[in-house]
C-alpha cells in the first residue's frame, strides 16, 4: 500500500481499476522447487491479485534454500566401479566427490588425475 493513504480510499481506487486483492489465510509453508534446490518459505504472507483477467500470486517473506541432492544413476556407478576396479560403494563415493562427473571419478580412483 501507499504510505499515508487512507486504506478505504485505496480499496476504492483498486476497485475502479478492476483490481481484486485477497489475502490467503493460515499459510503454513510455501515451496518453490528448481533443478538446483528448493526455496522454502516457512512464514510468508500470500495475496492473490486479479486484474484484467490475470491472476498473480504475491509471496512476501524470507526463504531458506535447500540444495538438491545429487542423483547419480546406477548405470554410472556400475561403469565407474568396473572401469576403476573398485567396489560399488567406492564408485558412488567417488562420483559424489566429483559431482557426478564419470571421467573425473575414474581418474581419481585410478590415480591418473592431475
PyMOL commands that place a pseudoatom at each C-alpha (Angstrom):
pseudoatom trace, name=CA, resn=UNK, resi=1, chain=A, elem=C, hetatm=0, pos=[0.000, 0.000, 0.000]
pseudoatom trace, name=CA, resn=UNK, resi=2, chain=A, elem=C, hetatm=0, pos=[0.978, 3.621, -0.363]
pseudoatom trace, name=CA, resn=UNK, resi=3, chain=A, elem=C, hetatm=0, pos=[2.160, 5.129, 2.947]
pseudoatom trace, name=CA, resn=UNK, resi=4, chain=A, elem=C, hetatm=0, pos=[-0.136, 7.781, 4.369]
pseudoatom trace, name=CA, resn=UNK, resi=5, chain=A, elem=C, hetatm=0, pos=[-3.052, 6.870, 2.099]
pseudoatom trace, name=CA, resn=UNK, resi=6, chain=A, elem=C, hetatm=0, pos=[-6.412, 6.045, 3.564]
pseudoatom trace, name=CA, resn=UNK, resi=7, chain=A, elem=C, hetatm=0, pos=[-6.922, 2.246, 3.222]
pseudoatom trace, name=CA, resn=UNK, resi=8, chain=A, elem=C, hetatm=0, pos=[-10.581, 2.752, 2.348]
pseudoatom trace, name=CA, resn=UNK, resi=9, chain=A, elem=C, hetatm=0, pos=[-9.664, 5.195, -0.440]
pseudoatom trace, name=CA, resn=UNK, resi=10, chain=A, elem=C, hetatm=0, pos=[-7.007, 2.733, -1.683]
pseudoatom trace, name=CA, resn=UNK, resi=11, chain=A, elem=C, hetatm=0, pos=[-9.579, -0.099, -1.893]
pseudoatom trace, name=CA, resn=UNK, resi=12, chain=A, elem=C, hetatm=0, pos=[-11.950, 2.181, -3.802]
pseudoatom trace, name=CA, resn=UNK, resi=13, chain=A, elem=C, hetatm=0, pos=[-9.219, 3.116, -6.303]
pseudoatom trace, name=CA, resn=UNK, resi=14, chain=A, elem=C, hetatm=0, pos=[-8.242, -0.532, -6.781]
pseudoatom trace, name=CA, resn=UNK, resi=15, chain=A, elem=C, hetatm=0, pos=[-11.872, -1.478, -7.406]
pseudoatom trace, name=CA, resn=UNK, resi=16, chain=A, elem=C, hetatm=0, pos=[-12.150, 1.276, -10.035]
pseudoatom trace, name=CA, resn=UNK, resi=17, chain=A, elem=C, hetatm=0, pos=[-9.071, -0.131, -11.758]
pseudoatom trace, name=CA, resn=UNK, resi=18, chain=A, elem=C, hetatm=0, pos=[-10.602, -3.602, -11.767]
pseudoatom trace, name=CA, resn=UNK, resi=19, chain=A, elem=C, hetatm=0, pos=[-8.160, -4.974, -9.203]
pseudoatom trace, name=CA, resn=UNK, resi=20, chain=A, elem=C, hetatm=0, pos=[-9.209, -7.551, -6.652]
pseudoatom trace, name=CA, resn=UNK, resi=21, chain=A, elem=C, hetatm=0, pos=[-6.629, -8.383, -3.967]
pseudoatom trace, name=CA, resn=UNK, resi=22, chain=A, elem=C, hetatm=0, pos=[-7.338, -11.024, -1.352]
pseudoatom trace, name=CA, resn=UNK, resi=23, chain=A, elem=C, hetatm=0, pos=[-5.021, -12.486, 1.282]
pseudoatom trace, name=CA, resn=UNK, resi=24, chain=A, elem=C, hetatm=0, pos=[-4.612, -16.231, 1.703]
pseudoatom trace, name=CA, resn=UNK, resi=25, chain=A, elem=C, hetatm=0, pos=[-5.079, -17.009, 5.380]
pseudoatom trace, name=CA, resn=UNK, resi=26, chain=A, elem=C, hetatm=0, pos=[-3.266, -19.591, 7.500]
pseudoatom trace, name=CA, resn=UNK, resi=27, chain=A, elem=C, hetatm=0, pos=[-0.391, -20.250, 5.089]
pseudoatom trace, name=CA, resn=UNK, resi=28, chain=A, elem=C, hetatm=0, pos=[1.920, -22.774, 6.732]
pseudoatom trace, name=CA, resn=UNK, resi=29, chain=A, elem=C, hetatm=0, pos=[4.639, -23.304, 4.120]
pseudoatom trace, name=CA, resn=UNK, resi=30, chain=A, elem=C, hetatm=0, pos=[5.443, -22.467, 0.504]
pseudoatom trace, name=CA, resn=UNK, resi=31, chain=A, elem=C, hetatm=0, pos=[7.991, -24.466, -1.510]
pseudoatom trace, name=CA, resn=UNK, resi=32, chain=A, elem=C, hetatm=0, pos=[9.399, -23.458, -4.898]
pseudoatom trace, name=CA, resn=UNK, resi=33, chain=A, elem=C, hetatm=0, pos=[11.357, -26.296, -6.490]
pseudoatom trace, name=CA, resn=UNK, resi=34, chain=A, elem=C, hetatm=0, pos=[14.109, -25.731, -9.076]
pseudoatom trace, name=CA, resn=UNK, resi=35, chain=A, elem=C, hetatm=0, pos=[16.714, -28.109, -10.537]
pseudoatom trace, name=CA, resn=UNK, resi=36, chain=A, elem=C, hetatm=0, pos=[19.320, -26.713, -8.123]
pseudoatom trace, name=CA, resn=UNK, resi=37, chain=A, elem=C, hetatm=0, pos=[17.186, -26.993, -4.996]
pseudoatom trace, name=CA, resn=UNK, resi=38, chain=A, elem=C, hetatm=0, pos=[14.160, -25.733, -3.102]
pseudoatom trace, name=CA, resn=UNK, resi=39, chain=A, elem=C, hetatm=0, pos=[13.215, -22.301, -1.763]
pseudoatom trace, name=CA, resn=UNK, resi=40, chain=A, elem=C, hetatm=0, pos=[11.188, -22.862, 1.389]
pseudoatom trace, name=CA, resn=UNK, resi=41, chain=A, elem=C, hetatm=0, pos=[9.106, -20.092, 2.960]
pseudoatom trace, name=CA, resn=UNK, resi=42, chain=A, elem=C, hetatm=0, pos=[8.148, -21.188, 6.486]
pseudoatom trace, name=CA, resn=UNK, resi=43, chain=A, elem=C, hetatm=0, pos=[6.343, -17.991, 7.355]
pseudoatom trace, name=CA, resn=UNK, resi=44, chain=A, elem=C, hetatm=0, pos=[5.033, -15.997, 4.449]
pseudoatom trace, name=CA, resn=UNK, resi=45, chain=A, elem=C, hetatm=0, pos=[2.195, -13.714, 3.601]
pseudoatom trace, name=CA, resn=UNK, resi=46, chain=A, elem=C, hetatm=0, pos=[0.383, -14.610, 0.394]
pseudoatom trace, name=CA, resn=UNK, resi=47, chain=A, elem=C, hetatm=0, pos=[-2.025, -12.463, -1.595]
pseudoatom trace, name=CA, resn=UNK, resi=48, chain=A, elem=C, hetatm=0, pos=[-3.942, -13.253, -4.759]
pseudoatom trace, name=CA, resn=UNK, resi=49, chain=A, elem=C, hetatm=0, pos=[-4.396, -10.321, -7.109]
pseudoatom trace, name=CA, resn=UNK, resi=50, chain=A, elem=C, hetatm=0, pos=[-6.754, -10.430, -10.075]
pseudoatom trace, name=CA, resn=UNK, resi=51, chain=A, elem=C, hetatm=0, pos=[-6.588, -7.677, -12.660]
pseudoatom trace, name=CA, resn=UNK, resi=52, chain=A, elem=C, hetatm=0, pos=[-7.803, -7.656, -16.255]
pseudoatom trace, name=CA, resn=UNK, resi=53, chain=A, elem=C, hetatm=0, pos=[-8.264, -11.437, -16.303]
pseudoatom trace, name=CA, resn=UNK, resi=54, chain=A, elem=C, hetatm=0, pos=[-4.771, -12.188, -14.996]
pseudoatom trace, name=CA, resn=UNK, resi=55, chain=A, elem=C, hetatm=0, pos=[-4.222, -13.798, -11.609]
pseudoatom trace, name=CA, resn=UNK, resi=56, chain=A, elem=C, hetatm=0, pos=[-0.981, -13.044, -9.785]
pseudoatom trace, name=CA, resn=UNK, resi=57, chain=A, elem=C, hetatm=0, pos=[0.191, -14.677, -6.570]
pseudoatom trace, name=CA, resn=UNK, resi=58, chain=A, elem=C, hetatm=0, pos=[2.356, -12.489, -4.352]
pseudoatom trace, name=CA, resn=UNK, resi=59, chain=A, elem=C, hetatm=0, pos=[4.608, -14.076, -1.716]
pseudoatom trace, name=CA, resn=UNK, resi=60, chain=A, elem=C, hetatm=0, pos=[6.169, -11.898, 0.962]
pseudoatom trace, name=CA, resn=UNK, resi=61, chain=A, elem=C, hetatm=0, pos=[8.689, -13.483, 3.294]
pseudoatom trace, name=CA, resn=UNK, resi=62, chain=A, elem=C, hetatm=0, pos=[12.242, -14.720, 3.719]
pseudoatom trace, name=CA, resn=UNK, resi=63, chain=A, elem=C, hetatm=0, pos=[13.026, -18.137, 2.194]
pseudoatom trace, name=CA, resn=UNK, resi=64, chain=A, elem=C, hetatm=0, pos=[15.731, -20.605, 3.087]
pseudoatom trace, name=CA, resn=UNK, resi=65, chain=A, elem=C, hetatm=0, pos=[17.447, -22.533, 0.305]
pseudoatom trace, name=CA, resn=UNK, resi=66, chain=A, elem=C, hetatm=0, pos=[17.864, -26.314, 0.394]
pseudoatom trace, name=CA, resn=UNK, resi=67, chain=A, elem=C, hetatm=0, pos=[20.240, -27.695, -2.215]
pseudoatom trace, name=CA, resn=UNK, resi=68, chain=A, elem=C, hetatm=0, pos=[19.004, -30.630, -4.274]
pseudoatom trace, name=CA, resn=UNK, resi=69, chain=A, elem=C, hetatm=0, pos=[20.612, -33.971, -3.541]
pseudoatom trace, name=CA, resn=UNK, resi=70, chain=A, elem=C, hetatm=0, pos=[22.855, -35.199, -6.327]
pseudoatom trace, name=CA, resn=UNK, resi=71, chain=A, elem=C, hetatm=0, pos=[21.101, -38.011, -8.187]
pseudoatom trace, name=CA, resn=UNK, resi=72, chain=A, elem=C, hetatm=0, pos=[23.636, -40.469, -9.582]
pseudoatom trace, name=CA, resn=UNK, resi=73, chain=A, elem=C, hetatm=0, pos=[22.238, -43.185, -11.869]
pseudoatom trace, name=CA, resn=UNK, resi=74, chain=A, elem=C, hetatm=0, pos=[23.075, -46.809, -11.004]
pseudoatom trace, name=CA, resn=UNK, resi=75, chain=A, elem=C, hetatm=0, pos=[24.495, -47.247, -14.518]
pseudoatom trace, name=CA, resn=UNK, resi=76, chain=A, elem=C, hetatm=0, pos=[27.090, -44.533, -13.840]
pseudoatom trace, name=CA, resn=UNK, resi=77, chain=A, elem=C, hetatm=0, pos=[28.070, -46.161, -10.545]
pseudoatom trace, name=CA, resn=UNK, resi=78, chain=A, elem=C, hetatm=0, pos=[28.461, -49.569, -12.216]
pseudoatom trace, name=CA, resn=UNK, resi=79, chain=A, elem=C, hetatm=0, pos=[30.524, -48.087, -15.046]
pseudoatom trace, name=CA, resn=UNK, resi=80, chain=A, elem=C, hetatm=0, pos=[32.916, -46.311, -12.660]
pseudoatom trace, name=CA, resn=UNK, resi=81, chain=A, elem=C, hetatm=0, pos=[33.227, -49.420, -10.452]
pseudoatom trace, name=CA, resn=UNK, resi=82, chain=A, elem=C, hetatm=0, pos=[34.028, -51.591, -13.486]
pseudoatom trace, name=CA, resn=UNK, resi=83, chain=A, elem=C, hetatm=0, pos=[36.467, -49.171, -15.134]
pseudoatom trace, name=CA, resn=UNK, resi=84, chain=A, elem=C, hetatm=0, pos=[38.355, -48.356, -11.935]
pseudoatom trace, name=CA, resn=UNK, resi=85, chain=A, elem=C, hetatm=0, pos=[38.210, -51.887, -10.495]
pseudoatom trace, name=CA, resn=UNK, resi=86, chain=A, elem=C, hetatm=0, pos=[36.625, -50.767, -7.203]
pseudoatom trace, name=CA, resn=UNK, resi=87, chain=A, elem=C, hetatm=0, pos=[33.514, -51.612, -5.190]
pseudoatom trace, name=CA, resn=UNK, resi=88, chain=A, elem=C, hetatm=0, pos=[30.130, -50.038, -5.918]
pseudoatom trace, name=CA, resn=UNK, resi=89, chain=A, elem=C, hetatm=0, pos=[30.304, -48.095, -2.629]
pseudoatom trace, name=CA, resn=UNK, resi=90, chain=A, elem=C, hetatm=0, pos=[33.719, -46.660, -3.525]
pseudoatom trace, name=CA, resn=UNK, resi=91, chain=A, elem=C, hetatm=0, pos=[32.495, -45.761, -7.002]
pseudoatom trace, name=CA, resn=UNK, resi=92, chain=A, elem=C, hetatm=0, pos=[29.419, -43.996, -5.566]
pseudoatom trace, name=CA, resn=UNK, resi=93, chain=A, elem=C, hetatm=0, pos=[31.615, -42.018, -3.166]
pseudoatom trace, name=CA, resn=UNK, resi=94, chain=A, elem=C, hetatm=0, pos=[33.982, -41.001, -5.974]
pseudoatom trace, name=CA, resn=UNK, resi=95, chain=A, elem=C, hetatm=0, pos=[31.044, -39.863, -8.130]
pseudoatom trace, name=CA, resn=UNK, resi=96, chain=A, elem=C, hetatm=0, pos=[29.637, -37.803, -5.260]
pseudoatom trace, name=CA, resn=UNK, resi=97, chain=A, elem=C, hetatm=0, pos=[33.014, -36.116, -4.741]
pseudoatom trace, name=CA, resn=UNK, resi=98, chain=A, elem=C, hetatm=0, pos=[33.255, -35.338, -8.462]
pseudoatom trace, name=CA, resn=UNK, resi=99, chain=A, elem=C, hetatm=0, pos=[29.634, -34.064, -8.653]
pseudoatom trace, name=CA, resn=UNK, resi=100, chain=A, elem=C, hetatm=0, pos=[28.619, -36.930, -10.932]
pseudoatom trace, name=CA, resn=UNK, resi=101, chain=A, elem=C, hetatm=0, pos=[31.480, -36.495, -13.420]
pseudoatom trace, name=CA, resn=UNK, resi=102, chain=A, elem=C, hetatm=0, pos=[32.229, -40.075, -14.545]
pseudoatom trace, name=CA, resn=UNK, resi=103, chain=A, elem=C, hetatm=0, pos=[35.622, -39.382, -16.140]
pseudoatom trace, name=CA, resn=UNK, resi=104, chain=A, elem=C, hetatm=0, pos=[36.843, -37.392, -13.141]
pseudoatom trace, name=CA, resn=UNK, resi=105, chain=A, elem=C, hetatm=0, pos=[35.716, -40.121, -10.732]
pseudoatom trace, name=CA, resn=UNK, resi=106, chain=A, elem=C, hetatm=0, pos=[37.544, -42.839, -12.721]
pseudoatom trace, name=CA, resn=UNK, resi=107, chain=A, elem=C, hetatm=0, pos=[40.724, -40.744, -12.999]
pseudoatom trace, name=CA, resn=UNK, resi=108, chain=A, elem=C, hetatm=0, pos=[40.697, -40.031, -9.256]
pseudoatom trace, name=CA, resn=UNK, resi=109, chain=A, elem=C, hetatm=0, pos=[40.199, -43.711, -8.406]
pseudoatom trace, name=CA, resn=UNK, resi=110, chain=A, elem=C, hetatm=0, pos=[42.924, -44.938, -10.749]
pseudoatom trace, name=CA, resn=UNK, resi=111, chain=A, elem=C, hetatm=0, pos=[45.392, -42.294, -9.611]
pseudoatom trace, name=CA, resn=UNK, resi=112, chain=A, elem=C, hetatm=0, pos=[45.677, -40.763, -13.071]
pseudoatom trace, name=CA, resn=UNK, resi=113, chain=A, elem=C, hetatm=0, pos=[44.165, -37.392, -12.103]
pseudoatom trace, name=CA, resn=UNK, resi=114, chain=A, elem=C, hetatm=0, pos=[46.495, -34.418, -12.212]
for i in range(1, 114): cmd.bond("trace and resi %d" % i, "trace and resi %d" % (i + 1))
show_as sticks, trace
zoom trace
